[in-house]
């Protein structure tokens, strides 16, 4: 009789894990969810699904950046900086602008750990705005 509850236990455990991941992603900007997602990405097949979902979300949110990313990946940008420069020159103006904006957001500085780091980051941001 208790064998009928095994699928319910499995579904319950998956729901608890999903809820925990959701909680971690909301806390401190996902700082603690990042290592968990990196570990999950090592499972065969999961990384491809995550990349596909990420590209679909980017295509919905910013189609120019998505098309620029596709073109750059086709050109093999990750391997050679000279190819990256050549591929960037082949993008349209709107694609280039969207890609550079997205790359700037992703390459943002990490969260400061103490007051000195926070002040240094504020100083950098003021210099960027001043230019």
Secondary structure, DSSP 8 states (H G I E B T S, - for coil): -GGGGHHHHHHHHHHHHHHHHHHHHHGGGGTTHHHHHHHHHTSTTHHHHHHHHHHHHHHHH-HHHHHHHHHHHHTTTTT-HHHHHHHHHHS-HHHHHHHHHHHHHHT-----SSHHHHHHHHHHHHHHHH-
